[in-house]
Amino acid sequence: MAAAITGRYPAEGGPGEEFWLVRPMVFMDLHRSEDGTEHRDCFVDSDGVVRLPYGLAGEETVTHWARLPTLPAGKTHGVFGSDVQPALRSAWGPRQS
């Protein structure tokens, strides 16, 4: 899903600068961080950073989110492994000479 986050960079050592940006993330009912900490109902980005919905305690909170559209020529939001190449061929359609 796409999620908008807000925060301050750098977070430590000075006033920093506020930011607001959109990043791809997944929503997890339960997520265990590398240190073993359990997080419930949270968003996790590709770097493994856990972000909570707006209003909950956190330095960078998610203010808005939206489910990404389906892949072209399909009804799914993600394709993995051996299904990727056939999905690409289907989306591209017949090649023009």
Residue pairs with C-beta under 8 A, 6 or more apart in sequence:
1 24
1 25
1 26
1 27
1 43
1 65
1 66
1 67
1 68
2 22
2 23
2 24
2 25
2 65
2 66
2 68
3 22
3 23
3 24
3 25
3 43
3 51
3 62
3 64
3 65
4 20
4 21
4 22
4 62
4 63
4 64
4 65
5 20
5 21
5 22
5 23
5 51
5 60
5 61
5 62
5 63
6 18
6 19
6 20
6 54
6 60
6 61
6 63
7 18
7 19
7 59
7 60
7 61
8 15
8 16
8 17
8 18
8 19
8 59
9 16
9 17
9 19
10 16
11 59
20 63
23 45
24 45
24 46
24 68
25 43
25 44
25 45
25 46
25 51
25 62
25 65
26 43
26 44
27 41
27 42
27 43
27 65
28 39
28 41
28 42
28 43
28 44
29 40
29 41
30 38
30 39
30 40
31 38
31 39
31 40
31 42
31 44
31 50
32 38
32 39
33 39
33 48
33 50
34 48
39 50
39 52
41 52
41 53
42 50
42 51
42 52
42 53
43 50
43 51
43 52
43 53
43 62
43 65
44 50
44 51
45 51
49 60
51 58
51 60
51 61
51 62
52 58
52 61
52 62
53 61
53 62
54 61
54 62
54 63
55 61
67 77
68 77
69 77
70 76
70 77
71 77
71 78
71 79
71 87
71 91
72 91
73 87
73 90
73 91
73 93
74 87
74 90
74 91
79 87
